[in-house]
Every structure is written in structure tokens, then in C-alpha cells.
Amino acid sequence: MTTRSRTKSRLLILSAIIAVGVFAVYPQIKKDALLKIYKPSDVNPKLVDESVQANGSEHRVSEFELYSQLGDAISLKDVDGRIYVADFFFTTCANICPKMTTQMKGLHDFYLHDEDIMFVSHTVYPEMDSVEVLKAYADKYGVNPDKWIMLTGAKEEIYSLARKSYFAVLTEGDGGERDFIHTENFVLMDKKQRIRGYYDGTLPNDMERLKKDIEILRLEYR
């Protein structure tokens, strides 16, 4: 065998080894990059309603019917098939909510032309935050209603979603007149309405982490 032939053979063998390595390692890289799918038993028990704390099976958001800032009836079908970020706020909050709204607006602008991503904010003070009030608030922040939905409706339903679906609040309650919740949590949801991450909606660093996790989540749908 000539020197040239031996060199060519070695290159072919090296290429084969590299190819085998790539095919062996890539699935593991992809697997390791996947975000956790949260079950109730995975979440801090203080955030999970006691009625579902022991549930170790796959968890999804419960069906609901609430109303957007445009007065449209909104249910799970309106978020189905899209990655979304959920939070809970109220328009007259002067503490953490303005920071959260500003952070969510930054995400809204960043993903404005990305049809795969949307945002869903639930008012925890629906007695005050009517459709009209939410509309004025959304307009103040320059919200595109196709990108970012602000929801109002029955207090009991919203509070049940916060405690039993999104596991977003520490306090217990029944959604009654004296019940009130307040949380800085942003919750990343996948296209099957499963929880994939929690973030502090007042912290810019957590918003950067959220963006990175959204890109990781996209890998599952490619």
C-alpha cells in the first residue's frame, strides 16, 4: 500500500470514528438540555394546594374560562400548541407588580413577532380589574392583545388556577372574599400546558434565564 493510500485510509477511519462519536453523544446532549416537566410532587409543598401535593403523575393546567382585556372568552384552546409564560398581578398594585409588568413587557417586545410564544397574566383582584380596567392598563403599556392576554373573571377560578394548576403562590385559601394572593412567580408552560420552569418576575437576571429556557424548550418541537 502506498503512503498516499495509507493516509487516505487513516482519514476514512478517523472520519468514521468521529461520526460514530457524534451519533452516540448527540442524543445525550439533547436529552441533557431538556427542561424538567414539573409534577406536583416536584414542587415546594408550600406552593402546592394540599389536594394535589401527593400527585406524582403528569400535571397539566386545568380547563378554565376567563375574559381577556378585549372581553373575549379565553380557555385552554387559546394557549394550546404555544409556549407561554403565566403570572398573577393586579393593576393597582404599587409593590412588585409594576416591576413584573415591566419585565413581562420586555419579553413581550422581544418575542413580538414570534408566533410560537405568548404571555398570560391573571388579575388576582377581579372585583376591581374589569375588562375595561385591564384594557386601559394594557393600552398604557402598549400591549399587543394577540401576544399578551390579561385575564379577569371569577375570583375562585383564578385562585384555583394559581394554587392547583400553576403552583404559583405560598398561601392557602378558597378564593373567597377575604382571600388574597400575591406572587412574583413567572411560570413557563409548554405546548401541552405543562410546567417547565419558575422565575422571579422582578429580577432581570431571571428574565435572561427564562429566555434561555424558552430556547431550550423549543428544541423539543424541532
Stockholm file with secondary structure:
# STOCKHOLM 1.0

chainA/1-222         MTTRSRTKSRLLILSAIIAVGVFAVYPQIKKDALLKIYKPSDVNPKLVDESVQANGSEHRVSEFELYSQLGDAISLKDVDGRIYVADFFFTTCANICPKMTTQMKGLHDFYLHDEDIMFVSHTVYPEMDSVEVLKAYADKYGVNPDKWIMLTGAKEEIYSLARKSYFAVLTEGDGGERDFIHTENFVLMDKKQRIRGYYDGTLPNDMERLKKDIEILRLEYR
#=GR chainA/1-222 SS CCHHHHHHHHHHHHHHHHHHHHHHHHHHHHHHHSCCCCCGGGSCGGGSCTTTTTCCSCCCCCCCCEECTTSCEECGGGTTTSEEEEEEECTTCCSSHHHHHHHHHHHHHHTTTCTTEEEEEEESCTTTCCHHHHHHHHHHTTCCTTTEEEEBCCHHHHHHIIIIISCCCSCCCCSCTTCCCCCCEEEEECTTSCEEEEEETTCHHHHHHHHHHHHHHHGGGC
#=GC SS_cons         CCHHHHHHHHHHHHHHHHHHHHHHHHHHHHHHHSCCCCCGGGSCGGGSCTTTTTCCSCCCCCCCCEECTTSCEECGGGTTTSEEEEEEECTTCCSSHHHHHHHHHHHHHHTTTCTTEEEEEEESCTTTCCHHHHHHHHHHTTCCTTTEEEEBCCHHHHHHIIIIISCCCSCCCCSCTTCCCCCCEEEEECTTSCEEEEEETTCHHHHHHHHHHHHHHHGGGC
//
